[in-house]
Amino acid sequence: MSTGTESPVVRATATSRLAAVLLRSGVLLSIAVFFANVSNYLFQVMAGRLLGPDEYGLLSSVFTLVAIVGVSASSLQAATAKGEAIRREGLLEHTVPEVNGLIRDPLVRLAFGAGLALGIGVLVLSPLLGRFFHSSTGPVLGFAALVPSLGVLAVVYGRLQGLQRFVSFSVLSLGLAVGKLGLGALAIEIDLGVTGVIFVLAGLGFVGALTGLVLTRHAAILPMTEVGNDVARALIAFTFFWTLLSIDTVVARHWFSADDAGQYAAAAVIGKGILWLPDVVALVVFPQLATAVRAGTDSRRLLGQAVVLAASLCLAGCFALWAVGPFVFRHLYGTGYEEAAGMSWKLGLVSLPFAIANLLIFYHLARPGWAWLVPLGVAGVLELSGFLLLHDSGNQLIAVTAVASLVLMLSLAIGVWIPRSRSSLALS
């Protein structure tokens, strides 16, 4: 909703706003995100080498649960970032007080309470989950201890993103990633096993959450009416999006031989890593989109600049995979992954529409309305139907994923040009 007046930032052009933020913080944020992702990948490689296949499989299974919770928690980050960005530019319809404390914010209490409730649920089910993972209950208990910090961290990251405090964002995210690598390696080295590693990471998560709360103690107490719908919409969108992006490896594991499934999984890890490249663009542009939409200015021009930049980064990454893919696989995975090297750049190309769709999702989150979620469901049905029909080779899975990603991207793009008066009323 437009307030009828425009702040100086709103009057600036979309290009200059995005360029200014990218020049001011984009380089540092890019470096931090890159090294955080590399550090997380090195942790996986290190754990696989030191733990052995059996324990590493258990650790990976627990991390899969962490990733699922993380996707849900990212909805809190998006909603908080939007609310803080709008508040920062004075575009909220009423004044909100500052937090001036660590746990006064109802959103923080909600995030921690939900995580605590989930953790207690995991504790109750720990004997059953232990049998499911063919392990003791120790790793499951560690996961239960880790969960409560994830929601609080999401709120903290959302505050820093919305306030455009990207230096603090970078330092916190990089510190947690390096801490995970160092402390995880230490826990394995002193023979604490998978249980010890997870409990150490749970402690690191709480330290990170507490540090983030201290850094953002003067953020605003956002009213739940301002963020409630955004949390729900983001939760649905991110869950569908990451399912669309990742389900092909599960399909490969089910339909392919063990060796072929391993080839495809390795190709997916490297090829879909292309999505790391435009991560920074989404982080920087979302607060700008939120304020532009609320002020009623031309947010589509800002979106266009972000899409061009993200597409350029993805295409550069795809070319690099095509050119040096075999070399990368030979040194990271060893010999025997020639087929994966040939598929990785194709999966990189498939990631391009997903990267643009990701930006379009953030654009729609900046606007009111629910109708834009429909294409996510349609793309999901299309992808699953395609996999049921075509699952004999990696190239068939890539083709199905490519069609689904293009349908998703084009459907969301069409929605950008639907008049706001219609989209804001649809399913609202």
N, C-alpha and C positions, 0 to 999 in steps of 0.2 A: 504494500500500500504506500502510495506517495504521500509525503507529509506536506507537500505544497511548497517547501523551500528546499534548497540544495546547499549542502556544506561545501567548502572550498574543494575538498577531495572529490566530491561528486561532480563538481563542475569540470574537473580535469578530464582530459580525453582518456578513453579506455586504454589506448596504446601506451600513453605516458605513465598511467598508473601501474600497469603491469610491468613495464620496463623499469620503472623506478624501484619497485619492490624487488624485482629479480636482480638488478644491479646491486642493491643495498645488501640483500641477504641471500640471493639465489646461489651464489658461488659457494658460500659456507654451507648452506643447507644441502646443496648437491654433494659436496664432499662428505658431509656427515651421513647423508642417506646412503651414499655409495659405500662408505667404509662400514656402516652399520650392517648393510646387506652382505658385504663380503665377510664381515666378522661372523655373522650368523651362519653363512655357508661354510666357513672354515670350522666352526664349531661342529657342524654336521660331519664334515670329513674327519676331523680329529676324533670325534666320538666313535665313528664307524671303525676307525683304525685301532683305537685303544680298547674298546669294549668287546669287539667281536660281533659276529652276525646276530647271535641270540639276544644278547643284552641290548645291542643297538636297535634291533627290531622292537623291543619293548619300549625303549626310550622314544623311538619314532612314533609309536602308537600313542604314547602319552602326549607328545607334542602335537599330534593330530587333534586330540581333545582340546589342547590349549589353543590351537588355531581356530577351532570352531567357536570357542568362547570369545576369542579375540575378534572374530568377525562380528559377533553380536555386540561386543563392547565398542567397536568402531562407530556404531550408530550414535553412541553418546558423544564421541569426539566430534562428529559432523554437526550434531544439534548444538553442542556447546560452542563450537567455532562460529556457527552462523549467528547465534544469539550474542556472543561477545563482539563480533564484527559490527553488527547493527547497533549495539549499545555504544561501542567506541565512537561511532560517527554521529551519535545523538539522534538516531532514527527510531528509537523505541517510543511508543506512544505514551509511556509513563516513566517516571524516574525509578531506578532500582538502586538499592544500597550496595556498598561494597561488602565483601565477605568479612574482611578484618579478622580472620581466624582460620583455623585449619579445617574444621568440620561443621561450620555454621551453615554452609550451603546445602539446601535440601537435596540438590542433585548429587552431591558427593555422598551424602548419607544414603540416598537411594542406590547409588552404584555400589557402595560398600555393603549395604544390607542385602542387595540382590546377590552379590558375589558370596557373601557369608552364607546365605540360605542355600545357594547352589553347593557350596563347599560342605555344608552339613549334610545335604542330600547325598553327596558323593561318599561322605563318611559312612552313612547308613548303608549304602550299597557297596561299600568297599569289598566285603567278602565275595559278592557276586562278580564285581568287576575284576577282582584278582583272579578268579577262576576263568573269566572270559579271556584275560590276557595271559593265562598260564603262568602266573607269577604270584609272589606273596602280595599282601595288601600294602606293603611299604610304598611302592611307587604311586599307588592310588591315593594314599594318605598325603603324599607330597603334592599331588595334583590338587587335592582339596585345600591344602594350605596356600597354594599359589593363586587360586582363583580370585579371592577377594581383592587382591591388588590390581587385577587387570581392569576392572571397571573404573577404579579411581584414577589409574594412569590414563585411561581414555579421556576422562573429564579434564585432567591436567593438560594433556596434549591439545585438546580442543580449546581450552582457554588460551594457551600460548599461540596457537594457530590463529584464533580469532583476533587476538590483540596484536598479531603480527610481530611477536617477539621470537623471531626465527633463530636468533643466536642462542637463546636459552633452550628452544626446541631442539636445536642441533646438538648442543652440549649434553642435554639429558638423554636423547636417543642414542647418541654415540657412546656415552658413558655406560649405559645399560648394556649395549651390544658388546663392548669391549670387556665389561665386567662378566658378562655371561661366558665369553670365550675363556677368560683367565681363570675365573673361579670354577667353571665347569671342568677345565683341564686339571686344575688342582684337586678337585674332588675325585676325579677319575684316577689321578696319579697316586693319591694316598689311599686308593682302593675303597672308596665309599660306595661304589656301585651306582646303579641307576637310582635307587632310593635317595642316596646322599646327594647326587647331582640335582635331583628335582627339589629337594628341600633347600639346598644352597640357592637355587634359582628363585625359590619362593621368598627366601630372605632378601635376595637382591631386589625382587619386585616390590617388597614393602619399603625398602630403603628408597627406591626410585619414586614410589608414590608419595612418600613423606617429603622427599626433596622437592617434588613438583608442587605439592600443596604449599610448601614454604615459599617457593618462587612465585606462586600465583595467589598469595593470600589477600591481595588487594583487588582481585577480580570482582565482577559483579555477581550478586545473587540473582540469577535469572529466574523469572517466574515459570513454574511448571507449565502454565498455559502457553508460554512462549516456545517451549522446547518439546512438549509432550508429543505433538503430532509429528514433529521432525524426527524424534527418536524412533517412532513407529515406522515412518516411511523409510528412513535410512536402514533400519533393521531388515525390512522386507527387501529393499533394493540390494543391499550388500550381500545378503544371504543368497539371493537368486544369482547375482553377478558372479560371485566366487564359485558357486556350484556350476554355472555354465562354463566357467574358465577351467575348472579342475576335474570335472567328472570324466573326461576322456581317459585319464590315467587309471581310474577305477575300472572303466570299461575294458581297457587294455589288459588289466590284471585278470579280469574275469574270462575274457574270450581268447587271449593270446597264450602261447606257450610261455613258460617262465623266462626263457631267454629273450623272446620277442618283447614281452612286457617290460623287461629290464631295459632293453634298447629304447623303447618308447618313453619310459619314465626318465631316463637320462636325457633324451632329446628334449622332453618337456621342461625339465629343470633349467637347462641352458637356454632353450628357445624362448620360453615364456619369461625368462629373466629380462627380456626386452622391456617388459612393463616397468621394471625398476627405473628406466631412463626418464620417463615423463612424470615420475612420482612427485618431483619437486614442483612441477607446473601445477598439478592439482592442489598441492598444499598451499601454494602461494595465491592461486587464482580464486579459490573458493570464498575466502573472506571478501575479496573484491566483488565477486558476483553477488554475494548476499547483500552488500550495501547498495550496489547498483540497482538490483531488483527492488529493494525496499524503497529506494528514492525515486523509482520510476524512470531512470535514465536508460540509455541504450546498452543493456548488458550483453546483447548478442554480439556486438562488435568486440567486446572484451573476450567473449567465448571464442570467437573466430580466431583471434590472435593466439589464444592458448592452444586451440586445435592445430593450427599450423605449426606451432613450435613442437608440440607433442608428436605430431606425425613426422616431422623432420628428424627428431631424435630416434624414433622407432625405425625409420627407414635407414638411418646411418647404422644402427645396431644390426639390422638385418643384413646389410651389405658386409659388415664385419664378420658376422657368423658365416655367411656364404664364402667369404675369402679365407678365413683362418679357422673355420669350424673344426676340420680334421686335426689341426695342430692343438687346439684347445682340448678336444676330447682325448687325444693321445696322452697329454700331460696331466689332465685331471683324473681321467678314468682308466688310463692304461690302454693297451691294445685290445682289439676285439669289439670296439664301439663304432666301427665304420658306418654301419647302418644308422646309428643315432646321429652321427655327424651330418649325414645327408638329410635327415628329417628336421634337424634343429632350426635351420634357417627358414624352412617352411612354417614351422610353428611360430617362429618370430614374426613372419608375415601375418599369420592368423592373429597374433597379439596386437597388431596395429589397429584393426577395428575395435578390439576390446579396449585399447588405450583411449581411443576417441569416445567410445561409449561410456567409459569411466568419467571423463570430463562432462559429458552430457548428463550423466546421472547427478553430478554435483550441481550442474546448472538447474536441473529440475528440482533438486532439493532446496535450492535458493528461492524457488517460486512456491506459491501455494498449490494445493490440489493433489489428487491421488491418481488420476487417470493415466499418467505417464508410466505407472508401474505395470500396466497391462502388457506392453511389449516384452518385458522381462519374462512373464509367464508364457507368452506365445513362443519366444525364442527357446525357452526351456523345453516345452512340449515338442517343438520342431527338432531340437537337438537329440532328445531321447528317442524320438521316433526314427530319426536317421541312424542312430547307433544300433537300434534293433534290426534295421535292414542292412546296414553296411558296417561290418566289423571284422572283416577278414584280413585287413592289413593296416599298417600305420598310416599309409596314404589315404585310405578310406576314412579313418577317424579324423584325419586332418581336414579332409574335404567337408565332412559333416560339420565339424567345428567352425570352419571358415564360413559356411552358409549361415549357420546360426549367429555368428558374430556380426556378419554383414546385415542380416535382418534386424538384429538388435540395434546396431549403430544407425541404420537408416530410419527405423521406426522412431527412435529417440530424437533423431535430427529433425524429422518431420514435425514432431511435437514442439520443437523450439519455435517454429513459425506459426503455430496455432495462436490466434489472438488470446491474450492473457485473460480477457474477460470471460472467454469460453472455458479455457483450461482450468481457471481457478474455481469455476462452479462445478465442473464435471466431477462426479463422485465425491464432492467435498461435503 
